[in-house]
Amino acid sequence: GSGPTAFASAERGRLSMRVEAAHLNLDPASDGAATLESFTVDQIAIRAGVRAVSFVVIEGGYLKRSTAPGRAAQSYSAATLGVRAAYPLAPGADVALRTAYVAGTGFSGGGSAPFGVELGLSASYGPGSGRLRVTGDFDFQRIDRRTDLNGGRLSVPIQSSLARLGVAVK
């Protein structure tokens, strides 16, 4: 699938705030997808951070994913706690790595998730003053959702990958 995404961040001293939003239209494309239907995903992630050392930020956040129609995929919200490390590679070029534990997940269809993880990699380049930058991001998320089925536990993990290519203005 595809769709527009937006990202905003602000930093002041050791504190930072990051907001990411996406609206994606997804269409199942595999051979066994005859019974699956297309759906849209609206996702927002808000992260507040404190710089621990020069390149490392400890982040706490909240994420919410809504799907329509609701029967096509799970909607959920969760708290996150993680670390982001950003490194300058050369003048105008940088790379950032991010990982977070996903906790307190609530699902639209019920169930629980004892474990969830987010991983992210981003790179950007801005020649000259760096006010205009070319960016690339990749985010991976896996939540080990469990639910009950006929009195037994059923493992129903949720996994997603999101790649973005864009332009950023500083």
N, C-alpha and C positions, 0 to 999 in steps of 0.2 A: 504494500500500500504506500500511499504518499499523502502529503498535506503540509500546510504551513506550520512553522514553529517560530517562537520568539524567545529571546533571552535578554535579561537585564541584570546588571550587577552594580553594586556600589561598595566602595571601601573608604574607611576613615580610620586612620591609625591602625590599630590591631584588629578592628572589627570589620566584618564584611556581611553583605546580604546579597543573595542570588535568587532569581526567580526565572523559572523555565516554564513555558507553556507550549502545548502542541495540540493540533486538531488533525487527526489522521483518518483517512478512508481506507479500510482494509477489505481486501477481497481474497477469500481462500482460493489457492491455485493448484493444490496438489491433486493427484488422481483420486484420492479417497474423499475429496471435499464436496461431493455431490449433495450431501445432506447439510453442509454448512452454509450459512448465509453471510452476506457482506454486512459490515457494521462500521460505525464510526467510533473513534476514541478521542475523548477530550481529557488531557492530562495536564496537571499543574504540579510543580515541585517548588517549594520555598525552603531555602537553606540559610541559616545564620551561622556565622563562623567567628572564631577567635584565633588569631595567629599565635601559634605556640612557639615556633622558631622561625628563622628567616623565610623559608620556603614552605612551611607546613601549617595548615589551618585545620583546626578541629571544628567540625560542622554538626549541628543538630538541625533537623528539618521535618517537613511534613509533605507528603505526596498524596494526591487524589487522582484516581482514574475513573472516568465515567464512560459507559458504553451505551450505544443505542443501535438497535433494540437491545434491551437488557437481557433477553434470553440467548443472545448470540455469544456473549462473553461476560466474564465477571467484572463488576465495578468494585473498587476497593479504595481504602484510605489507610495510611500507615504513618508511623513516626520513623525517622531515620537518625542514625548516629554514625559519623564516619570521619574520614581524614581526606583532605585534598592537598596535594603537593604540586606546586607550579615551579617550573625551572626555565630560566632564560637559556636558549641555545646559542644565539648569536644576536647581534643588533637587529631588533625588529622581529625576532622569531622566538617563540616560546612553546612549551609543551606542559600539559597538566595531567596528572593521574588522580583518580578519585575512587574511593571504596567506602561503602557504608553498610551497616547492619540494618535490616528492615525489621521493625518490631511493632507490636500492637496492631496488627493488621485486622481490619474489619471488612468482610466480604458481603456483597449484595445477596449471594446465594447461600450464606452461612458457611460454617467451617472455621478452622483456625490454622495458623501458620507458626510453628515453633521456630522456623528459621527462614530468613530471606536475606539476599545480598544484592547490592548494586555495585557495578564496576564501570568506570568511565575513563576515556582517553580523549584528550582534545589537543589540537595544535593550531597555532595561528601565526600569520606572517603579515607584517605591515611595513613596507618600505618607507624611507624618509622619516617624517614625523610620527608615523604609526597611527595616525587618526583613522585611517581606513585600513581594515585588516581582512584578509582572507582566512576563513576559519573552517575547521573540520572537526567533528565530534563523533564519538561512538559510545553509546551507553548500552549496557547489558544488565538485565534484572532477572532474578529467579526467586520466586517465593514458593516454598514447600507447603502448599495448602493441603489440608486434610479435612475430610468431611465424613459423615456417617451415612452408610448405605445398608439398609436392612439389619441394623444392629451391629454392623462391623465397620471398621475404619477403612476409608478409601483414600488413597493418595492421589491428589489431583493438582500437580504443580502448575504454576503459571510462570511462563518464561517469555521474555521479550527482548528484542534488540532494536536499537534505533540509531541510524546513521544520519548525520546532518552535514551539509556543505553550504557555506553561506558567506556573507559579508558582514563585518561588524564595524560600527562607528564608535569611536571613543570620544 
